[in-house]
Amino acid sequence: MKVDRISVESSNLASVGYDEDSSIMEVEFNDGSVYQYYSVPSYVFDELLTASSKGKYFHKNVKEARYQYQRV
């Protein structure tokens, strides 16, 4: 599944996107790798977009939350 992403200002993340129907959040890192995270609530994506530090928010609320993920 292809998820449309938007660029973000972050030292860690290049772009992020979210598919409402499938609850998939897609993250592109600055090294070019892309991962999809599954069953992510929409509020997590919304909060990520408005976080002052997107990398810190991602680490605490996505990575440490242990959502299932896959490199794409």
Backbone as XML, in Angstrom:
<?xml version="1.0"?>
<chain id="A" units="angstrom">
  <residue number="1" name="MET">
    <atom name="N" x="0.835" y="-1.184" z="0.000"/>
    <atom name="CA" x="0.000" y="0.000" z="0.000"/>
    <atom name="C" x="0.877" y="1.243" z="0.000"/>
  </residue>
  <residue number="2" name="LYS">
    <atom name="N" x="0.560" y="2.184" z="-0.859"/>
    <atom name="CA" x="1.287" y="3.453" z="-0.947"/>
    <atom name="C" x="0.550" y="4.497" z="-0.113"/>
  </residue>
  <residue number="3" name="VAL">
    <atom name="N" x="1.300" y="5.153" z="0.766"/>
    <atom name="CA" x="0.740" y="6.201" z="1.615"/>
    <atom name="C" x="1.374" y="7.527" z="1.200"/>
  </residue>
  <residue number="4" name="ASP">
    <atom name="N" x="0.550" y="8.535" z="0.954"/>
    <atom name="CA" x="1.074" y="9.860" z="0.622"/>
    <atom name="C" x="1.730" y="10.460" z="1.853"/>
  </residue>
  <residue number="5" name="ARG">
    <atom name="N" x="2.947" y="10.975" z="1.669"/>
    <atom name="CA" x="3.695" y="11.554" z="2.788"/>
    <atom name="C" x="3.907" y="13.037" z="2.566"/>
  </residue>
  <residue number="6" name="ILE">
    <atom name="N" x="4.100" y="13.750" z="3.663"/>
    <atom name="CA" x="4.445" y="15.163" z="3.599"/>
    <atom name="C" x="5.793" y="15.354" z="4.287"/>
  </residue>
  <residue number="7" name="SER">
    <atom name="N" x="6.579" y="16.264" z="3.753"/>
    <atom name="CA" x="7.897" y="16.545" z="4.330"/>
    <atom name="C" x="7.739" y="17.201" z="5.700"/>
  </residue>
  <residue number="8" name="VAL">
    <atom name="N" x="8.659" y="16.854" z="6.601"/>
    <atom name="CA" x="8.665" y="17.466" z="7.929"/>
    <atom name="C" x="10.079" y="17.953" z="8.235"/>
  </residue>
  <residue number="9" name="GLU">
    <atom name="N" x="10.155" y="18.937" z="9.113"/>
    <atom name="CA" x="11.453" y="19.424" z="9.557"/>
    <atom name="C" x="11.868" y="18.640" z="10.776"/>
  </residue>
  <residue number="10" name="SER">
    <atom name="N" x="12.908" y="17.841" z="10.603"/>
    <atom name="CA" x="13.379" y="16.986" z="11.687"/>
    <atom name="C" x="14.787" y="16.531" z="11.354"/>
  </residue>
  <residue number="11" name="SER">
    <atom name="N" x="15.607" y="16.359" z="12.382"/>
    <atom name="CA" x="16.951" y="15.838" z="12.144"/>
    <atom name="C" x="16.929" y="14.327" z="11.928"/>
  </residue>
  <residue number="12" name="ASN">
    <atom name="N" x="15.782" y="13.698" z="12.160"/>
    <atom name="CA" x="15.655" y="12.252" z="12.088"/>
    <atom name="C" x="14.686" y="11.799" z="10.993"/>
  </residue>
  <residue number="13" name="LEU">
    <atom name="N" x="13.572" y="12.519" z="10.828"/>
    <atom name="CA" x="12.514" y="12.121" z="9.909"/>
    <atom name="C" x="12.485" y="13.045" z="8.700"/>
  </residue>
  <residue number="14" name="ALA">
    <atom name="N" x="12.297" y="12.460" z="7.504"/>
    <atom name="CA" x="12.212" y="13.251" z="6.277"/>
    <atom name="C" x="10.766" y="13.555" z="5.904"/>
  </residue>
  <residue number="15" name="SER">
    <atom name="N" x="9.897" y="12.530" z="6.013"/>
    <atom name="CA" x="8.493" y="12.718" z="5.669"/>
    <atom name="C" x="7.646" y="11.688" z="6.402"/>
  </residue>
  <residue number="16" name="VAL">
    <atom name="N" x="6.372" y="12.029" z="6.578"/>
    <atom name="CA" x="5.432" y="11.134" z="7.253"/>
    <atom name="C" x="4.090" y="11.195" z="6.541"/>
  </residue>
  <residue number="17" name="GLY">
    <atom name="N" x="3.351" y="10.102" z="6.629"/>
    <atom name="CA" x="2.018" y="10.050" z="6.036"/>
    <atom name="C" x="1.139" y="9.115" z="6.821"/>
  </residue>
  <residue number="18" name="TYR">
    <atom name="N" x="-0.161" y="9.225" z="6.576"/>
    <atom name="CA" x="-1.109" y="8.399" z="7.325"/>
    <atom name="C" x="-2.265" y="8.027" z="6.424"/>
  </residue>
  <residue number="19" name="ASP">
    <atom name="N" x="-2.668" y="6.758" z="6.456"/>
    <atom name="CA" x="-3.847" y="6.294" z="5.732"/>
    <atom name="C" x="-4.945" y="6.007" z="6.749"/>
  </residue>
  <residue number="20" name="GLU">
    <atom name="N" x="-5.980" y="6.837" z="6.722"/>
    <atom name="CA" x="-7.082" y="6.761" z="7.686"/>
    <atom name="C" x="-7.806" y="5.411" z="7.633"/>
  </residue>
  <residue number="21" name="ASP">
    <atom name="N" x="-8.020" y="4.889" z="6.430"/>
    <atom name="CA" x="-8.797" y="3.649" z="6.276"/>
    <atom name="C" x="-8.108" y="2.441" z="6.901"/>
  </residue>
  <residue number="22" name="SER">
    <atom name="N" x="-6.782" y="2.388" z="6.773"/>
    <atom name="CA" x="-6.050" y="1.214" z="7.260"/>
    <atom name="C" x="-5.297" y="1.463" z="8.567"/>
  </residue>
  <residue number="23" name="SER">
    <atom name="N" x="-5.283" y="2.718" z="9.041"/>
    <atom name="CA" x="-4.531" y="3.105" z="10.255"/>
    <atom name="C" x="-3.041" y="2.807" z="10.119"/>
  </residue>
  <residue number="24" name="ILE">
    <atom name="N" x="-2.534" y="2.989" z="8.898"/>
    <atom name="CA" x="-1.101" y="2.792" z="8.644"/>
    <atom name="C" x="-0.421" y="4.158" z="8.611"/>
  </residue>
  <residue number="25" name="MET">
    <atom name="N" x="0.650" y="4.287" z="9.379"/>
    <atom name="CA" x="1.478" y="5.473" z="9.326"/>
    <atom name="C" x="2.777" y="5.098" z="8.637"/>
  </residue>
  <residue number="26" name="GLU">
    <atom name="N" x="3.149" y="5.886" z="7.638"/>
    <atom name="CA" x="4.376" y="5.626" z="6.896"/>
    <atom name="C" x="5.387" y="6.715" z="7.232"/>
  </residue>
  <residue number="27" name="VAL">
    <atom name="N" x="6.617" y="6.288" z="7.505"/>
    <atom name="CA" x="7.666" y="7.214" z="7.919"/>
    <atom name="C" x="8.889" y="7.006" z="7.040"/>
  </residue>
  <residue number="28" name="GLU">
    <atom name="N" x="9.383" y="8.112" z="6.475"/>
    <atom name="CA" x="10.646" y="8.082" z="5.746"/>
    <atom name="C" x="11.685" y="8.762" z="6.625"/>
  </residue>
  <residue number="29" name="PHE">
    <atom name="N" x="12.780" y="8.065" z="6.858"/>
    <atom name="CA" x="13.856" y="8.607" z="7.675"/>
    <atom name="C" x="14.853" y="9.341" z="6.778"/>
  </residue>
  <residue number="30" name="ASN">
    <atom name="N" x="15.674" y="10.154" z="7.373"/>
    <atom name="CA" x="16.627" y="10.949" z="6.604"/>
    <atom name="C" x="17.653" y="10.097" z="5.858"/>
  </residue>
  <residue number="31" name="ASP">
    <atom name="N" x="17.827" y="8.847" z="6.252"/>
    <atom name="CA" x="18.746" y="7.959" z="5.525"/>
    <atom name="C" x="18.085" y="7.336" z="4.291"/>
  </residue>
  <residue number="32" name="GLY">
    <atom name="N" x="16.806" y="7.684" z="4.057"/>
    <atom name="CA" x="16.089" y="7.176" z="2.889"/>
    <atom name="C" x="15.253" y="5.943" z="3.143"/>
  </residue>
  <residue number="33" name="SER">
    <atom name="N" x="15.403" y="5.313" z="4.293"/>
    <atom name="CA" x="14.601" y="4.120" z="4.591"/>
    <atom name="C" x="13.160" y="4.525" z="4.887"/>
  </residue>
  <residue number="34" name="VAL">
    <atom name="N" x="12.224" y="3.647" z="4.513"/>
    <atom name="CA" x="10.796" y="3.904" z="4.699"/>
    <atom name="C" x="10.187" y="2.721" z="5.444"/>
  </residue>
  <residue number="35" name="TYR">
    <atom name="N" x="9.406" y="3.034" z="6.477"/>
    <atom name="CA" x="8.739" y="2.011" z="7.277"/>
    <atom name="C" x="7.259" y="2.322" z="7.381"/>
  </residue>
  <residue number="36" name="GLN">
    <atom name="N" x="6.456" y="1.262" z="7.451"/>
    <atom name="CA" x="5.035" y="1.403" z="7.731"/>
    <atom name="C" x="4.760" y="0.838" z="9.114"/>
  </residue>
  <residue number="37" name="TYR">
    <atom name="N" x="4.000" y="1.590" z="9.895"/>
    <atom name="CA" x="3.601" y="1.203" z="11.250"/>
    <atom name="C" x="2.104" y="0.958" z="11.232"/>
  </residue>
  <residue number="38" name="TYR">
    <atom name="N" x="1.679" y="-0.165" z="11.819"/>
    <atom name="CA" x="0.300" y="-0.626" z="11.687"/>
    <atom name="C" x="-0.520" y="-0.360" z="12.943"/>
  </residue>
  <residue number="39" name="SER">
    <atom name="N" x="-1.828" y="-0.142" z="12.730"/>
    <atom name="CA" x="-2.812" y="0.078" z="13.805"/>
    <atom name="C" x="-2.466" y="1.295" z="14.656"/>
  </residue>
  <residue number="40" name="VAL">
    <atom name="N" x="-1.952" y="2.333" z="14.007"/>
    <atom name="CA" x="-1.607" y="3.568" z="14.699"/>
    <atom name="C" x="-2.845" y="4.461" z="14.722"/>
  </residue>
  <residue number="41" name="PRO">
    <atom name="N" x="-3.276" y="4.907" z="15.907"/>
    <atom name="CA" x="-4.440" y="5.810" z="15.970"/>
    <atom name="C" x="-4.142" y="7.132" z="15.266"/>
  </residue>
  <residue number="42" name="SER">
    <atom name="N" x="-5.155" y="7.727" z="14.672"/>
    <atom name="CA" x="-4.953" y="8.975" z="13.917"/>
    <atom name="C" x="-4.417" y="10.096" z="14.799"/>
  </residue>
  <residue number="43" name="TYR">
    <atom name="N" x="-4.776" y="10.100" z="16.086"/>
    <atom name="CA" x="-4.300" y="11.186" z="16.953"/>
    <atom name="C" x="-2.771" y="11.147" z="17.107"/>
  </residue>
  <residue number="44" name="VAL">
    <atom name="N" x="-2.167" y="9.966" z="17.014"/>
    <atom name="CA" x="-0.711" y="9.867" z="17.116"/>
    <atom name="C" x="-0.071" y="10.581" z="15.920"/>
  </residue>
  <residue number="45" name="PHE">
    <atom name="N" x="-0.634" y="10.367" z="14.738"/>
    <atom name="CA" x="-0.118" y="11.052" z="13.554"/>
    <atom name="C" x="-0.314" y="12.563" z="13.681"/>
  </residue>
  <residue number="46" name="ASP">
    <atom name="N" x="-1.499" y="12.977" z="14.113"/>
    <atom name="CA" x="-1.786" y="14.415" z="14.269"/>
    <atom name="C" x="-0.830" y="15.059" z="15.264"/>
  </residue>
  <residue number="47" name="GLU">
    <atom name="N" x="-0.593" y="14.387" z="16.378"/>
    <atom name="CA" x="0.314" y="14.926" z="17.394"/>
    <atom name="C" x="1.751" y="14.954" z="16.896"/>
  </residue>
  <residue number="48" name="LEU">
    <atom name="N" x="2.131" y="13.965" z="16.097"/>
    <atom name="CA" x="3.480" y="13.952" z="15.522"/>
    <atom name="C" x="3.693" y="15.187" z="14.649"/>
  </residue>
  <residue number="49" name="LEU">
    <atom name="N" x="2.690" y="15.515" z="13.842"/>
    <atom name="CA" x="2.816" y="16.666" z="12.942"/>
    <atom name="C" x="2.991" y="17.973" z="13.699"/>
  </residue>
  <residue number="50" name="THR">
    <atom name="N" x="2.407" y="18.091" z="14.887"/>
    <atom name="CA" x="2.464" y="19.348" z="15.635"/>
    <atom name="C" x="3.522" y="19.345" z="16.730"/>
  </residue>
  <residue number="51" name="ALA">
    <atom name="N" x="4.227" y="18.235" z="16.891"/>
    <atom name="CA" x="5.242" y="18.145" z="17.953"/>
    <atom name="C" x="6.406" y="19.076" z="17.652"/>
  </residue>
  <residue number="52" name="SER">
    <atom name="N" x="6.939" y="19.697" z="18.707"/>
    <atom name="CA" x="8.088" y="20.588" z="18.515"/>
    <atom name="C" x="9.319" y="19.786" z="18.097"/>
  </residue>
  <residue number="53" name="SER">
    <atom name="N" x="9.457" y="18.563" z="18.619"/>
    <atom name="CA" x="10.528" y="17.664" z="18.185"/>
    <atom name="C" x="9.874" y="16.392" z="17.653"/>
  </residue>
  <residue number="54" name="LYS">
    <atom name="N" x="9.818" y="16.306" z="16.335"/>
    <atom name="CA" x="9.151" y="15.156" z="15.728"/>
    <atom name="C" x="9.903" y="13.857" z="16.009"/>
  </residue>
  <residue number="55" name="GLY">
    <atom name="N" x="11.230" y="13.917" z="16.030"/>
    <atom name="CA" x="12.022" y="12.725" z="16.326"/>
    <atom name="C" x="11.775" y="12.205" z="17.727"/>
  </residue>
  <residue number="56" name="LYS">
    <atom name="N" x="11.747" y="13.104" z="18.701"/>
    <atom name="CA" x="11.485" y="12.690" z="20.089"/>
    <atom name="C" x="10.075" y="12.143" z="20.237"/>
  </residue>
  <residue number="57" name="TYR">
    <atom name="N" x="9.096" y="12.814" z="19.615"/>
    <atom name="CA" x="7.716" y="12.332" z="19.694"/>
    <atom name="C" x="7.612" y="10.946" z="19.068"/>
  </residue>
  <residue number="58" name="PHE">
    <atom name="N" x="8.221" y="10.776" z="17.888"/>
    <atom name="CA" x="8.179" y="9.489" z="17.221"/>
    <atom name="C" x="8.782" y="8.394" z="18.105"/>
  </residue>
  <residue number="59" name="HIS">
    <atom name="N" x="9.944" y="8.659" z="18.678"/>
    <atom name="CA" x="10.611" y="7.652" z="19.502"/>
    <atom name="C" x="9.746" y="7.254" z="20.702"/>
  </residue>
  <residue number="60" name="LYS">
    <atom name="N" x="9.197" y="8.238" z="21.392"/>
    <atom name="CA" x="8.436" y="7.958" z="22.616"/>
    <atom name="C" x="7.065" y="7.349" z="22.322"/>
  </residue>
  <residue number="61" name="ASN">
    <atom name="N" x="6.370" y="7.843" z="21.285"/>
    <atom name="CA" x="4.966" y="7.480" z="21.091"/>
    <atom name="C" x="4.716" y="6.475" z="19.969"/>
  </residue>
  <residue number="62" name="VAL">
    <atom name="N" x="5.727" y="6.182" z="19.188"/>
    <atom name="CA" x="5.564" y="5.170" z="18.139"/>
    <atom name="C" x="6.534" y="4.018" z="18.374"/>
  </residue>
  <residue number="63" name="LYS">
    <atom name="N" x="7.827" y="4.332" z="18.410"/>
    <atom name="CA" x="8.835" y="3.276" z="18.579"/>
    <atom name="C" x="8.669" y="2.555" z="19.919"/>
  </residue>
  <residue number="64" name="GLU">
    <atom name="N" x="8.592" y="3.314" z="20.999"/>
    <atom name="CA" x="8.456" y="2.687" z="22.324"/>
    <atom name="C" x="7.078" y="2.077" z="22.549"/>
  </residue>
  <residue number="65" name="ALA">
    <atom name="N" x="6.074" y="2.495" z="21.754"/>
    <atom name="CA" x="4.730" y="1.911" z="21.865"/>
    <atom name="C" x="4.667" y="0.540" z="21.204"/>
  </residue>
  <residue number="66" name="ARG">
    <atom name="N" x="5.728" y="0.208" z="20.473"/>
    <atom name="CA" x="5.872" y="-1.121" z="19.861"/>
    <atom name="C" x="4.756" y="-1.502" z="18.887"/>
  </residue>
  <residue number="67" name="TYR">
    <atom name="N" x="4.383" y="-0.540" z="18.038"/>
    <atom name="CA" x="3.466" y="-0.889" z="16.953"/>
    <atom name="C" x="4.177" y="-1.861" z="16.015"/>
  </residue>
  <residue number="68" name="GLN">
    <atom name="N" x="3.408" y="-2.767" z="15.428"/>
    <atom name="CA" x="4.003" y="-3.647" z="14.426"/>
    <atom name="C" x="4.427" y="-2.781" z="13.246"/>
  </residue>
  <residue number="69" name="TYR">
    <atom name="N" x="5.523" y="-3.141" z="12.611"/>
    <atom name="CA" x="6.017" y="-2.343" z="11.497"/>
    <atom name="C" x="6.735" y="-3.226" z="10.496"/>
  </residue>
  <residue number="70" name="GLN">
    <atom name="N" x="6.967" y="-2.624" z="9.334"/>
    <atom name="CA" x="7.665" y="-3.330" z="8.261"/>
    <atom name="C" x="8.376" y="-2.304" z="7.403"/>
  </residue>
  <residue number="71" name="ARG">
    <atom name="N" x="9.595" y="-2.630" z="6.993"/>
    <atom name="CA" x="10.311" y="-1.763" z="6.060"/>
    <atom name="C" x="9.716" y="-1.970" z="4.671"/>
  </residue>
  <residue number="72" name="VAL">
    <atom name="N" x="9.524" y="-0.891" z="3.954"/>
    <atom name="CA" x="8.934" y="-1.005" z="2.603"/>
    <atom name="C" x="9.884" y="-0.459" z="1.551"/>
  </residue>
</chain>
